[in-house]
Amino acid sequence: MNPGSGSAAAPPTAAGDAQSTPPSLGALHARVTEWFSDEARDLPWRDPACTPWGIFVSEIMLQQTPVVRVLPVWHDWLQRWPAPADLAAEPSGAAVRHWGRLGYPRRAIRLHAAASAMVADHDGRVPTTHDELLALPGVGAYTAAAVAAFAFGRRETVVDTNIRRVHARLVGGKALPAPALTAAEMKRAVALMPGDARSSVAWNAAVMELGAVVCTARAPRCVACPVLDACAWVAAGRPAPDYVPKGQAWAGTDRQVRGAIVAVLRHAEGDVPRSVLLDAPVDLLRGGSSTVAPTPGPLAALYGLQAPSEQLERALTGLLADGLVEESGGLVRLPG
């Protein structure tokens, strides 16, 4: 990464952005990181005793998933698989089974694949550099930067949705960042970084937290912001967003159907006939069968969606293609 601006410089502004009169960049760093020291949530992956593996798992689980949902699953995973080798020794289906209801279960498969790569290529350890992390299965630029920074104290520019929103308001004068990460945003994030590794790690964590709990998307708590007087968005009169964010649909989508199918397989005591997943025999709702767990809850939830047959077929085909389930002789199961 390129070095950040010197501590005496003011935060950069993009052409056409609203202007404010901010403190020096060094003062901005100090105010935000001091706020973080006082106000940061007590999260287990922030504990100095947390292993790099624990931090790696948290970063994968927290993608598009609230902390409150991640916490119990994270604890379960770290108890079951305290090191990459422990997870790699299990079939990938075990990762999916214990993913619970976090959503996007492909992340479980990728975590398993990453653990296997750590065992094969890194002596069972989480690699320490951005490039090595980026080479792991399923790891993108954000995750590589975040793990390198938070697990190993490296100076990396970490840019997630919360950080982008703080930068957009504080420096850019915009209510929201662009719908997708731009080169200009990355350049601004690099320029805002402290010059030394330790301060940069604290800055990344602090800005992320500020976006998560104060500078939120829908109801920012500006009165609690440690840099309210320096915010270009506030100085501009809090202009409305340039666009209306579209929430991700859930009800009736293939994602919902896929999740319902995976839930059935997670709770099954054995292989599940393909026909059970694609049809809705009433007797199964009443009493289960020899191949399906006797509690009908997941099956009832799947059938209750009343998804058309072509959607059920499409969802199952997608799960098979993604490696989230496997099929043999008309029987479907989690990967073994």
QUIMOCOR-V738191 format. One record per helix or strand. SS is the DSSP state (helix for helix, strand for strand). FROM is the first residue (numbers start at 1). LEN is the number of residues. If there is no record, write none. Layout:
{{SS | FROM | LEN} {SS | FROM | LEN}}
This chain:
{{strand | 10 | 1} {strand | 24 | 1} {helix | 25 | 15} {helix | 44 | 3} {helix | 52 | 10} {helix | 67 | 14} {helix | 84 | 5} {helix | 92 | 6} {helix | 106 | 16} {helix | 130 | 5} {helix | 141 | 12} {helix | 161 | 10} {helix | 183 | 10} {helix | 197 | 17} {helix | 222 | 3} {helix | 228 | 3} {helix | 232 | 4} {helix | 254 | 14} {strand | 272 | 2} {helix | 274 | 5} {helix | 282 | 6} {strand | 289 | 1} {strand | 292 | 1} {helix | 297 | 8} {helix | 309 | 13} {strand | 325 | 4} {strand | 331 | 4}}
